[in-house]
Amino acid sequence: MAIQQQLDTAAQRQRDAMEALLHKAHKSNSMNIHKIGHCCLIIETKGVRIMTDPGSFTTAQNEEKNIDIVMITHEHADHFHVDSLKQVMANNPEAKVITNTAVGKLLDAEGIAYEILEEGGTMTVRDIVLEGFGEKHAIIYKDMGQVQNTGYFIDETLFYPGDAFTAPGKPVKVLALPTVAPWMKLSEAIEYALAVKPTYAFPVHDAIATMPGMFARMLTPLLGPEGIDFIPLEAGQSHTFE
């Protein structure tokens, strides 16, 4: 009986040790994503903290500390705000900025160091594999807003496409799914999610839903030259049409 008890105890210890190893492995492979707002995310994986797109629609990123990497998909102000990035870097002087060539030119003018990662590129930072996908911003109207856009696949887990519906062509666990933008309609977001087929998806690029006047400001300069006087009539306002 004593021998059997010893064997049972040893077997239980082995099971406990295996469960602890599995729990540790699961924990090490987990990714925590905190959404500051719009497209500004804080991604924590394998002890590394990554910020995406510190843009003009959010300010809480300016207070963040212990950031290791800042990734910028493109140059539009809701994704790349120079003053915000400067504050982030002041709070995190050791952080590495990763972006594409077009944004890099703007960073050169500001004296901000960076590394290039764009379509077809891969780099590893502290055991985190980072990959670049895509080349162009989605079409708004003709060539309006057509800038270089790079989607980023982070740690073989999260795919954040920036302002495009680029498919990475590989399994995606978590998809940051654009939901509200002047360059898309909801059906396209649904079709994109179905095409990528992630295990999980969550909304990004959604701050515009609370800014109805922003669409009006975009339409005015486009319609005016065509002889259409576009009146940005918002809730609570009136206008007399003569």
PAFIVO-279660 format. One line per field, with one value per residue: residue in three letters; x, y, z of N, C-alpha, C in turn; residue number from 1. Coordinates in Angstrom, 1 decimal, always signed. Layout:
<vomis>
res ALA	...
nxx X	...
nyy Y	...
nzz Z	...
caxx X	...
cayy Y	...
cazz Z	...
cxx X	...
cyy Y	...
czz Z	...
n NUM	...
</vomis>
This chain:
<vomis>
res MET	ALA	ILE	GLN	GLN	GLN	LEU	ASP	THR	ALA	ALA	GLN	ARG	GLN	ARG	ASP	ALA	MET	GLU	ALA	LEU	LEU	HIS	LYS	ALA	HIS	LYS	SER	ASN	SER	MET	ASN	ILE	HIS	LYS	ILE	GLY	HIS	CYS	CYS	LEU	ILE	ILE	GLU	THR	LYS	GLY	VAL	ARG	ILE	MET	THR	ASP	PRO	GLY	SER	PHE	THR	THR	ALA	GLN	ASN	GLU	GLU	LYS	ASN	ILE	ASP	ILE	VAL	MET	ILE	THR	HIS	GLU	HIS	ALA	ASP	HIS	PHE	HIS	VAL	ASP	SER	LEU	LYS	GLN	VAL	MET	ALA	ASN	ASN	PRO	GLU	ALA	LYS	VAL	ILE	THR	ASN	THR	ALA	VAL	GLY	LYS	LEU	LEU	ASP	ALA	GLU	GLY	ILE	ALA	TYR	GLU	ILE	LEU	GLU	GLU	GLY	GLY	THR	MET	THR	VAL	ARG	ASP	ILE	VAL	LEU	GLU	GLY	PHE	GLY	GLU	LYS	HIS	ALA	ILE	ILE	TYR	LYS	ASP	MET	GLY	GLN	VAL	GLN	ASN	THR	GLY	TYR	PHE	ILE	ASP	GLU	THR	LEU	PHE	TYR	PRO	GLY	ASP	ALA	PHE	THR	ALA	PRO	GLY	LYS	PRO	VAL	LYS	VAL	LEU	ALA	LEU	PRO	THR	VAL	ALA	PRO	TRP	MET	LYS	LEU	SER	GLU	ALA	ILE	GLU	TYR	ALA	LEU	ALA	VAL	LYS	PRO	THR	TYR	ALA	PHE	PRO	VAL	HIS	ASP	ALA	ILE	ALA	THR	MET	PRO	GLY	MET	PHE	ALA	ARG	MET	LEU	THR	PRO	LEU	LEU	GLY	PRO	GLU	GLY	ILE	ASP	PHE	ILE	PRO	LEU	GLU	ALA	GLY	GLN	SER	HIS	THR	PHE	GLU
nxx +0.8	+1.9	+3.9	+2.3	+1.0	+3.1	+3.8	+1.4	+1.5	+3.8	+3.0	+0.9	+2.3	+3.8	+1.7	+0.8	+3.0	+3.1	+0.7	+1.3	+3.4	+2.0	+0.2	+1.9	+3.0	+0.7	+0.1	+2.4	+2.0	-0.2	-1.9	-2.4	-4.6	-5.1	-7.4	-6.9	-8.3	-10.0	-7.7	-5.5	-3.7	-2.6	-0.5	+0.3	+2.6	+4.6	+6.0	+6.6	+5.7	+3.6	+2.7	+0.2	-0.3	-0.4	-2.6	-4.5	-7.1	-7.1	-5.8	-4.9	-2.7	-0.5	+0.2	+1.2	+3.5	+6.5	+6.6	+7.7	+7.8	+6.7	+4.3	+3.5	+1.1	+0.4	+0.4	-1.8	-3.6	-5.2	-4.0	-1.3	+0.1	+2.2	+2.9	+1.9	+3.3	+5.8	+5.5	+5.0	+7.4	+9.1	+8.3	+9.0	+11.9	+13.5	+12.0	+11.3	+10.6	+8.6	+7.8	+6.6	+8.1	+7.0	+5.9	+8.3	+9.8	+8.5	+9.1	+11.9	+12.0	+11.4	+13.3	+13.2	+14.0	+13.8	+12.7	+12.4	+9.6	+7.8	+5.6	+6.1	+8.2	+10.0	+10.8	+12.4	+11.9	+13.1	+12.2	+9.7	+8.0	+7.6	+5.6	+5.2	+2.4	+0.8	+0.3	-1.1	-3.3	-6.8	-9.3	-10.7	-11.9	-11.3	-8.1	-7.8	-6.4	-4.7	-2.2	+0.8	+0.3	+0.7	+0.0	+0.2	+1.4	+1.5	+3.5	+2.7	+0.0	-1.9	-3.4	-3.3	-4.6	-4.4	-5.5	-7.0	-8.0	-6.3	-5.4	-3.5	-2.9	-2.4	-2.9	-4.9	-5.2	-6.2	-8.0	-7.8	-10.4	-11.4	-14.2	-15.7	-15.5	-14.6	-13.7	-14.9	-17.6	-20.1	-20.6	-18.3	-16.5	-17.5	-17.3	-14.5	-13.7	-14.8	-13.3	-10.6	-11.0	-10.5	-9.9	-10.7	-12.2	-12.1	-13.4	-11.9	-10.9	-13.2	-13.8	-14.8	-17.5	-18.7	-18.4	-20.0	-19.8	-17.4	-17.5	-19.0	-17.2	-15.4	-16.9	-17.6	-15.3	-15.1	-17.5	-18.0	-16.4	-17.8	-20.1	-21.9	-23.4	-22.6	-24.2	-23.2	-25.2	-26.0	-27.1	-29.6	-29.2	-30.3	-31.2	-31.9	-33.0	-32.7
nyy -1.2	+1.2	+1.6	+1.8	+4.2	+6.0	+5.8	+6.8	+9.4	+10.4	+10.3	+12.1	+14.4	+14.6	+15.1	+17.6	+19.1	+19.1	+20.4	+22.9	+23.6	+23.7	+25.7	+27.8	+27.9	+28.6	+31.0	+32.5	+32.6	+34.2	+37.2	+40.5	+43.1	+46.4	+48.9	+52.1	+54.0	+54.5	+53.8	+53.5	+51.3	+49.3	+46.7	+43.8	+41.4	+38.5	+39.9	+42.3	+45.6	+47.1	+49.9	+51.1	+53.4	+56.3	+58.7	+61.7	+61.5	+60.6	+61.0	+59.8	+58.2	+59.7	+59.6	+57.1	+54.7	+52.7	+51.7	+49.7	+49.5	+51.4	+51.4	+52.6	+52.9	+54.6	+57.9	+59.6	+61.9	+60.9	+58.6	+59.2	+61.5	+64.1	+65.6	+64.1	+61.7	+62.6	+63.2	+60.7	+59.4	+61.0	+60.1	+57.5	+56.9	+54.9	+53.5	+51.9	+53.1	+51.9	+51.9	+52.8	+53.8	+56.3	+57.5	+57.6	+59.6	+61.9	+61.7	+62.0	+64.7	+65.6	+64.8	+62.3	+59.1	+55.9	+52.7	+50.8	+49.0	+47.3	+46.3	+42.9	+42.7	+41.6	+41.5	+40.9	+41.6	+41.4	+38.7	+38.9	+38.5	+40.6	+41.6	+43.1	+44.1	+45.0	+47.9	+50.3	+52.9	+52.4	+53.2	+56.4	+58.5	+58.8	+59.8	+60.8	+61.0	+58.9	+57.3	+55.7	+52.7	+50.5	+47.3	+45.5	+42.5	+41.0	+39.2	+36.8	+36.6	+38.9	+40.7	+43.9	+45.9	+48.7	+51.3	+49.8	+46.8	+44.6	+41.3	+39.0	+36.5	+34.2	+32.2	+33.9	+34.9	+37.0	+39.7	+43.1	+45.0	+47.3	+49.5	+51.8	+54.3	+56.7	+55.4	+53.0	+50.6	+49.0	+46.4	+45.7	+45.4	+43.2	+41.3	+41.3	+40.3	+37.8	+36.7	+36.8	+35.2	+35.2	+33.9	+35.6	+38.9	+42.5	+45.8	+48.6	+51.9	+53.5	+55.8	+57.9	+57.5	+58.9	+61.5	+63.1	+65.5	+65.3	+63.8	+65.6	+67.7	+66.6	+66.3	+68.8	+70.2	+68.6	+68.5	+71.2	+72.4	+71.3	+72.7	+72.2	+73.3	+72.3	+71.9	+71.6	+70.4	+69.9	+68.0	+69.7	+72.1	+74.6	+75.6	+77.9	+77.4	+79.1
nzz +0.0	+0.8	-1.1	-3.4	-2.8	-2.8	-5.5	-6.6	-5.6	-6.8	-9.5	-9.4	-8.9	-11.2	-13.0	-12.0	-12.5	-15.3	-15.9	-14.9	-16.6	-19.0	-18.5	-18.1	-20.7	-22.2	-21.1	-21.9	-24.6	-24.8	-25.7	-24.8	-25.6	-25.4	-26.1	-26.8	-28.3	-31.4	-33.7	-32.1	-30.2	-27.4	-27.3	-25.6	-25.4	-24.8	-22.9	-24.1	-25.0	-27.3	-29.2	-31.4	-34.1	-32.9	-33.0	-33.9	-32.9	-30.4	-27.0	-24.8	-25.2	-24.8	-22.2	-21.7	-20.5	-20.5	-23.1	-25.7	-28.5	-31.3	-33.8	-36.9	-39.3	-41.5	-42.9	-42.4	-40.3	-38.2	-37.6	-37.4	-35.5	-35.1	-32.8	-30.8	-31.1	-30.5	-27.7	-26.8	-27.3	-25.7	-23.2	-23.4	-24.1	-25.1	-26.9	-30.0	-33.2	-35.8	-39.1	-42.4	-45.6	-46.6	-44.2	-42.9	-44.2	-43.3	-40.6	-40.7	-41.2	-38.7	-37.1	-35.9	-35.0	-36.8	-38.0	-41.0	-42.1	-44.3	-47.1	-47.6	-45.9	-43.0	-39.6	-36.5	-33.2	-30.0	-29.8	-30.9	-33.8	-36.5	-39.3	-42.5	-44.6	-47.6	-49.6	-50.4	-49.3	-48.8	-51.3	-51.2	-52.7	-56.0	-56.4	-53.8	-50.7	-51.2	-50.0	-49.0	-47.3	-44.7	-43.5	-40.4	-39.1	-36.1	-34.0	-35.0	-34.4	-34.1	-36.6	-38.0	-40.3	-40.9	-42.9	-44.9	-46.8	-46.7	-47.1	-45.3	-46.2	-44.6	-41.7	-39.2	-35.9	-34.3	-35.5	-36.2	-37.0	-39.3	-39.1	-39.5	-41.8	-44.4	-46.6	-46.9	-46.7	-44.6	-45.5	-46.8	-44.7	-43.4	-45.4	-45.6	-43.1	-43.2	-45.3	-44.3	-42.0	-39.1	-35.7	-33.7	-33.7	-33.5	-33.2	-35.0	-36.1	-35.6	-34.4	-35.9	-36.1	-34.1	-35.0	-36.9	-38.5	-39.7	-42.1	-43.6	-43.9	-45.6	-47.9	-48.8	-50.2	-52.3	-53.7	-54.2	-56.4	-58.5	-58.7	-56.8	-53.9	-50.9	-47.9	-44.6	-42.7	-39.4	-36.5	-34.8	-36.1	-38.5	-41.8	-44.3	-47.5	-50.4
caxx +0.0	+2.8	+4.5	+1.3	+0.8	+4.3	+3.6	+0.3	+2.0	+4.8	+2.2	+0.2	+3.3	+4.1	+0.5	+0.8	+4.1	+2.7	-0.3	+2.0	+4.1	+1.0	-0.4	+3.0	+3.1	-0.5	+0.3	+3.4	+1.5	-1.3	-1.7	-3.4	-4.8	-5.9	-7.8	-7.0	-9.3	-9.9	-6.7	-4.4	-3.8	-1.4	-0.5	+1.3	+2.9	+5.9	+6.7	+6.9	+4.5	+3.6	+1.7	+0.0	-1.0	-0.8	-3.2	-5.1	-8.4	-7.0	-4.8	-4.4	-1.4	+0.5	+0.6	+1.7	+4.9	+7.0	+6.3	+8.9	+7.7	+5.6	+4.1	+2.6	+0.7	+0.4	+0.6	-3.0	-3.5	-5.9	-3.1	+0.1	+0.1	+3.6	+3.1	+1.6	+4.4	+6.9	+5.2	+5.1	+8.9	+9.6	+8.0	+9.6	+13.0	+14.1	+11.1	+11.7	+9.5	+8.6	+6.8	+7.0	+9.0	+6.3	+5.9	+9.7	+10.2	+8.0	+9.9	+13.2	+11.9	+11.2	+14.5	+12.8	+14.6	+12.8	+13.1	+11.4	+9.0	+6.6	+5.2	+7.0	+9.3	+9.9	+11.8	+12.2	+12.3	+12.9	+11.5	+8.4	+8.1	+6.7	+5.6	+4.5	+1.6	+0.0	+1.0	-1.8	-4.5	-8.0	-9.7	-11.8	-12.5	-10.3	-6.7	-7.9	-5.9	-4.0	-0.9	+1.4	-0.3	+1.3	-0.6	+1.2	+1.1	+2.3	+3.7	+1.9	-1.3	-2.7	-3.2	-3.9	-4.4	-4.4	-6.7	-7.0	-8.6	-5.3	-5.4	-2.1	-2.7	-2.0	-3.9	-4.9	-5.9	-7.0	-8.1	-8.3	-11.3	-11.9	-15.6	-16.4	-14.5	-15.0	-13.2	-15.5	-19.0	-20.1	-20.6	-16.9	-15.9	-18.0	-16.7	-13.1	-13.6	-15.1	-12.1	-9.5	-11.4	-9.7	-10.6	-11.4	-12.1	-12.6	-13.5	-11.0	-11.2	-14.6	-14.1	-15.6	-18.9	-19.1	-18.0	-20.7	-19.4	-16.2	-17.8	-19.4	-16.0	-14.8	-17.7	-17.6	-14.3	-15.2	-18.7	-18.0	-15.9	-18.7	-21.2	-22.9	-23.1	-22.9	-24.4	-23.0	-26.3	-25.8	-28.3	-29.9	-29.0	-31.3	-30.7	-33.0	-32.6	-33.4
cayy +0.0	+2.4	+1.7	+2.4	+5.6	+6.7	+5.9	+7.8	+10.8	+10.8	+10.5	+13.4	+15.5	+14.8	+15.8	+19.0	+19.8	+19.2	+21.4	+24.1	+23.9	+24.0	+27.0	+28.8	+28.1	+29.3	+32.4	+33.1	+32.7	+35.0	+38.6	+41.4	+44.2	+47.5	+49.9	+53.5	+54.6	+54.6	+52.8	+53.4	+50.1	+48.9	+45.3	+43.2	+40.0	+38.1	+41.0	+43.5	+46.5	+47.7	+50.9	+51.4	+54.6	+57.4	+59.7	+62.9	+61.3	+60.2	+61.7	+59.0	+57.6	+60.6	+59.3	+55.8	+54.5	+51.3	+51.2	+49.2	+49.6	+52.2	+51.0	+53.5	+52.3	+55.5	+59.3	+60.4	+62.5	+60.1	+57.5	+59.7	+62.9	+64.3	+66.1	+63.0	+60.8	+63.2	+63.0	+59.2	+59.1	+61.6	+59.2	+56.2	+57.3	+53.7	+52.8	+51.8	+53.4	+51.1	+52.4	+52.6	+54.8	+57.5	+58.1	+57.8	+60.9	+62.9	+61.5	+62.6	+66.2	+65.9	+64.2	+61.1	+57.8	+54.9	+51.5	+50.6	+47.7	+47.5	+45.1	+41.8	+42.7	+40.9	+41.8	+40.3	+42.5	+40.7	+37.5	+39.2	+38.6	+41.6	+41.5	+44.1	+43.7	+46.0	+49.1	+51.5	+53.2	+52.1	+54.4	+57.3	+59.1	+59.0	+59.7	+61.5	+60.2	+57.7	+57.3	+54.4	+52.1	+49.1	+46.6	+44.8	+41.2	+41.1	+38.0	+35.7	+36.6	+40.0	+41.5	+45.2	+46.3	+50.1	+51.8	+48.9	+45.5	+43.7	+40.0	+38.5	+35.2	+33.2	+32.2	+35.1	+34.6	+38.2	+40.7	+44.5	+45.1	+48.6	+49.4	+53.1	+55.1	+57.2	+54.6	+51.7	+50.4	+47.9	+45.1	+45.4	+45.0	+41.9	+40.4	+41.2	+39.4	+36.4	+36.3	+36.5	+34.2	+35.1	+33.3	+36.7	+40.2	+43.6	+47.0	+49.7	+52.9	+53.7	+57.1	+58.7	+57.3	+60.0	+62.7	+63.2	+66.6	+65.0	+63.5	+66.8	+68.5	+66.0	+66.4	+70.2	+70.6	+67.7	+68.9	+72.6	+72.6	+70.7	+73.5	+71.8	+73.9	+71.3	+72.5	+70.6	+70.6	+68.9	+67.9	+70.9	+73.3	+74.9	+76.4	+78.3	+77.2	+80.1
cazz +0.0	+0.9	-2.4	-4.3	-2.4	-3.3	-7.0	-6.9	-5.3	-7.9	-10.7	-9.3	-9.0	-12.7	-13.6	-11.6	-13.2	-16.7	-15.9	-14.7	-17.8	-20.0	-18.1	-18.4	-22.2	-22.6	-20.7	-22.6	-25.9	-24.8	-26.1	-24.3	-26.4	-24.8	-27.1	-26.3	-29.1	-32.9	-34.1	-31.2	-29.4	-26.7	-27.4	-24.7	-25.8	-24.4	-22.1	-24.9	-25.2	-28.6	-29.5	-32.8	-34.6	-32.0	-33.9	-33.4	-32.3	-29.0	-26.3	-23.6	-25.5	-24.4	-20.8	-21.6	-20.2	-20.7	-24.5	-26.4	-30.0	-31.8	-35.2	-37.6	-40.6	-42.6	-42.5	-42.1	-38.9	-37.2	-37.3	-37.1	-35.0	-34.7	-31.4	-29.9	-31.1	-29.7	-26.3	-26.5	-27.3	-24.5	-22.1	-23.7	-25.0	-25.6	-27.8	-31.4	-34.1	-37.0	-40.1	-43.8	-46.2	-46.6	-42.9	-42.6	-44.7	-42.3	-39.4	-41.0	-41.0	-37.3	-36.4	-35.1	-35.6	-37.1	-38.8	-42.1	-42.3	-45.3	-47.8	-47.9	-45.0	-41.7	-38.6	-35.2	-32.1	-28.7	-30.0	-31.5	-35.3	-37.1	-40.8	-43.2	-45.7	-48.2	-50.1	-50.6	-48.5	-49.6	-52.1	-50.7	-53.9	-57.0	-55.7	-52.5	-49.6	-51.6	-49.5	-48.6	-46.1	-44.4	-42.4	-39.6	-38.5	-34.9	-33.2	-35.6	-33.7	-34.4	-37.9	-38.0	-41.7	-41.1	-43.7	-46.1	-46.6	-47.1	-46.5	-45.2	-46.8	-43.7	-40.5	-38.3	-34.7	-33.9	-36.5	-35.9	-38.1	-39.5	-39.2	-39.9	-42.5	-45.6	-47.6	-46.8	-46.3	-43.7	-46.1	-47.1	-43.4	-43.2	-46.4	-45.3	-42.0	-43.7	-46.1	-43.4	-41.1	-37.8	-34.6	-33.0	-34.4	-32.7	-34.1	-35.0	-37.0	-35.3	-33.7	-36.8	-35.8	-33.2	-35.6	-38.2	-39.3	-40.5	-43.5	-44.3	-44.3	-46.7	-49.1	-49.3	-51.2	-53.5	-54.5	-54.5	-57.7	-59.4	-58.7	-55.7	-52.6	-49.9	-46.6	-43.6	-41.7	-38.3	-35.6	-34.0	-36.9	-39.5	-42.9	-45.3	-48.9	-51.3
cxx +0.9	+3.5	+3.6	+1.0	+1.9	+4.2	+2.5	+0.7	+2.9	+4.0	+1.5	+1.2	+3.7	+2.9	+0.5	+1.9	+3.8	+1.7	+0.3	+2.7	+3.1	+0.4	+0.6	+3.1	+1.9	-0.3	+1.3	+3.0	+0.3	-0.9	-2.8	-3.4	-5.7	-6.1	-7.9	-8.1	-9.0	-8.9	-5.4	-4.6	-2.5	-1.5	+0.6	+1.4	+4.3	+6.7	+7.1	+5.6	+4.6	+2.5	+1.5	-0.7	-1.4	-1.3	-3.9	-6.5	-8.3	-5.8	-4.2	-3.1	-0.3	+1.0	+1.2	+3.2	+5.2	+6.6	+7.7	+9.0	+6.5	+5.5	+3.1	+2.3	+0.7	+0.3	-0.7	-3.1	-4.2	-5.1	-1.7	+0.0	+1.5	+3.7	+2.8	+2.7	+5.6	+6.8	+5.4	+6.6	+9.6	+9.4	+8.6	+10.8	+13.7	+13.2	+11.6	+10.5	+9.7	+7.5	+7.3	+7.8	+8.3	+6.3	+7.4	+10.2	+9.7	+8.7	+11.3	+13.1	+11.8	+12.4	+14.2	+13.3	+13.6	+13.4	+12.0	+10.9	+7.7	+6.4	+6.3	+8.2	+9.0	+11.1	+11.4	+12.8	+12.0	+11.9	+10.1	+8.6	+7.1	+6.8	+4.8	+3.7	+0.8	+0.8	+0.3	-3.0	-5.7	-8.5	-10.9	-12.6	-11.4	-8.9	-6.7	-7.4	-5.1	-2.5	-0.4	+0.7	+0.2	+0.6	+0.4	+0.7	+2.1	+2.3	+2.9	+0.5	-2.3	-2.4	-4.0	-3.6	-4.2	-5.6	-6.7	-7.7	-7.6	-5.4	-3.9	-1.8	-2.1	-2.9	-3.7	-5.7	-6.8	-6.9	-8.6	-9.1	-11.8	-13.4	-16.3	-15.3	-15.1	-14.6	-13.8	-17.0	-19.0	-20.0	-19.2	-16.2	-16.3	-17.3	-15.2	-12.9	-13.8	-13.9	-10.9	-9.7	-10.6	-10.5	-11.4	-11.2	-12.6	-12.5	-12.3	-11.5	-12.7	-14.9	-14.9	-17.1	-19.5	-18.8	-18.7	-20.3	-18.1	-16.4	-18.3	-18.2	-15.3	-15.5	-17.7	-16.6	-14.4	-16.4	-18.7	-17.6	-16.9	-20.1	-22.3	-22.5	-23.6	-23.0	-24.2	-23.9	-26.2	-27.0	-28.4	-29.7	-30.1	-30.6	-31.8	-32.4	-33.4	-33.6
cyy +1.3	+2.7	+2.3	+3.8	+6.5	+6.9	+6.9	+9.2	+11.3	+11.1	+11.8	+14.6	+15.7	+15.5	+17.3	+19.8	+20.0	+20.3	+22.8	+24.6	+24.4	+25.4	+28.1	+29.0	+28.8	+30.8	+33.2	+33.4	+33.7	+36.4	+39.4	+42.6	+45.3	+48.6	+51.3	+54.2	+54.6	+53.5	+52.8	+52.3	+50.0	+47.4	+44.8	+41.8	+39.6	+39.1	+42.2	+44.3	+47.3	+48.7	+51.0	+52.8	+55.6	+58.6	+60.8	+62.7	+60.8	+60.9	+60.8	+58.3	+58.4	+60.4	+57.9	+55.7	+53.0	+50.8	+50.9	+49.5	+50.5	+51.9	+52.0	+53.0	+53.3	+57.0	+60.1	+60.8	+61.6	+58.8	+58.0	+61.2	+63.2	+64.7	+65.0	+62.0	+61.3	+63.1	+61.5	+58.9	+59.8	+60.8	+57.9	+56.3	+56.1	+53.0	+52.9	+52.1	+52.6	+51.6	+52.1	+53.9	+56.2	+58.3	+58.4	+59.2	+62.0	+62.8	+62.1	+64.1	+66.6	+65.4	+63.1	+59.8	+56.8	+53.7	+51.2	+49.1	+47.9	+46.2	+44.1	+41.7	+42.0	+41.3	+41.1	+41.2	+41.8	+39.5	+37.7	+39.4	+39.6	+41.5	+42.6	+43.6	+44.9	+47.2	+50.4	+51.6	+52.9	+53.4	+55.1	+57.8	+59.4	+58.8	+60.4	+60.5	+59.0	+57.8	+55.8	+53.9	+50.7	+48.5	+45.8	+43.6	+41.1	+39.8	+36.8	+35.5	+37.6	+40.6	+42.8	+45.8	+47.8	+50.4	+51.0	+47.6	+44.5	+42.4	+39.4	+37.2	+34.1	+33.2	+33.4	+34.7	+35.8	+39.2	+42.1	+44.9	+46.6	+48.6	+50.7	+54.0	+55.6	+56.4	+53.2	+51.7	+49.1	+46.5	+44.7	+44.9	+43.5	+40.9	+40.2	+40.2	+38.0	+35.9	+35.9	+35.4	+34.1	+34.3	+34.4	+38.0	+41.2	+44.8	+48.0	+50.7	+53.2	+55.0	+58.0	+58.6	+58.3	+61.4	+62.9	+64.4	+66.3	+64.6	+64.7	+67.6	+67.9	+66.2	+67.8	+70.5	+69.7	+68.1	+70.3	+72.9	+72.1	+71.5	+73.1	+72.4	+73.0	+72.0	+71.5	+70.8	+69.5	+68.9	+69.2	+72.2	+73.4	+75.7	+76.7	+78.2	+78.1	+79.5
czz +0.0	-0.4	-3.4	-4.0	-2.9	-4.8	-7.4	-6.7	-6.4	-9.2	-10.6	-9.4	-10.5	-13.4	-13.3	-12.3	-14.6	-16.8	-15.8	-15.9	-18.9	-19.7	-18.4	-19.9	-22.7	-22.3	-21.5	-24.1	-26.0	-25.2	-25.5	-25.1	-25.7	-25.9	-26.5	-27.0	-30.6	-33.3	-33.2	-30.2	-28.6	-26.7	-26.5	-25.1	-25.4	-23.7	-22.9	-25.1	-26.4	-28.8	-31.0	-33.0	-33.5	-32.8	-33.2	-32.8	-30.9	-28.3	-25.2	-23.9	-25.0	-23.0	-20.7	-21.4	-20.5	-22.1	-25.1	-27.9	-30.3	-33.3	-35.8	-39.0	-41.8	-42.0	-42.2	-40.6	-37.9	-36.9	-36.9	-36.8	-34.5	-33.3	-30.4	-29.9	-30.4	-28.2	-25.9	-26.4	-26.1	-23.3	-22.2	-24.6	-25.6	-26.7	-29.2	-32.2	-35.3	-37.9	-41.5	-44.4	-46.2	-45.3	-42.5	-43.0	-43.8	-41.0	-39.5	-40.7	-39.6	-36.5	-35.5	-35.8	-35.8	-37.9	-39.8	-42.0	-43.1	-46.0	-48.1	-46.9	-43.7	-40.8	-37.3	-34.1	-30.8	-28.8	-30.6	-33.0	-35.8	-38.6	-41.4	-44.4	-46.3	-48.6	-50.2	-49.7	-49.4	-50.2	-51.4	-51.8	-54.9	-56.3	-54.4	-51.4	-49.9	-51.2	-49.2	-47.3	-45.9	-43.2	-41.7	-38.9	-37.3	-34.1	-33.7	-35.0	-34.2	-35.8	-37.8	-39.4	-41.9	-41.9	-45.0	-45.8	-47.1	-46.4	-46.4	-45.8	-45.9	-42.5	-39.6	-37.1	-34.3	-35.1	-36.0	-37.1	-38.2	-39.8	-39.7	-40.5	-43.8	-46.8	-47.6	-46.5	-45.4	-44.3	-46.5	-45.8	-43.2	-44.1	-46.1	-44.2	-42.4	-44.5	-45.3	-42.5	-39.8	-36.8	-33.8	-33.9	-33.4	-33.5	-33.9	-36.0	-36.9	-34.7	-34.6	-36.7	-34.9	-33.7	-36.9	-39.1	-40.1	-41.9	-44.3	-44.8	-45.4	-48.0	-49.7	-50.4	-52.4	-54.4	-54.9	-56.0	-58.8	-59.4	-57.7	-54.4	-51.5	-48.5	-45.5	-42.4	-40.6	-37.4	-34.8	-34.9	-38.0	-40.6	-43.9	-46.7	-49.8	-52.7
n 1	2	3	4	5	6	7	8	9	10	11	12	13	14	15	16	17	18	19	20	21	22	23	24	25	26	27	28	29	30	31	32	33	34	35	36	37	38	39	40	41	42	43	44	45	46	47	48	49	50	51	52	53	54	55	56	57	58	59	60	61	62	63	64	65	66	67	68	69	70	71	72	73	74	75	76	77	78	79	80	81	82	83	84	85	86	87	88	89	90	91	92	93	94	95	96	97	98	99	100	101	102	103	104	105	106	107	108	109	110	111	112	113	114	115	116	117	118	119	120	121	122	123	124	125	126	127	128	129	130	131	132	133	134	135	136	137	138	139	140	141	142	143	144	145	146	147	148	149	150	151	152	153	154	155	156	157	158	159	160	161	162	163	164	165	166	167	168	169	170	171	172	173	174	175	176	177	178	179	180	181	182	183	184	185	186	187	188	189	190	191	192	193	194	195	196	197	198	199	200	201	202	203	204	205	206	207	208	209	210	211	212	213	214	215	216	217	218	219	220	221	222	223	224	225	226	227	228	229	230	231	232	233	234	235	236	237	238	239	240	241	242
</vomis>
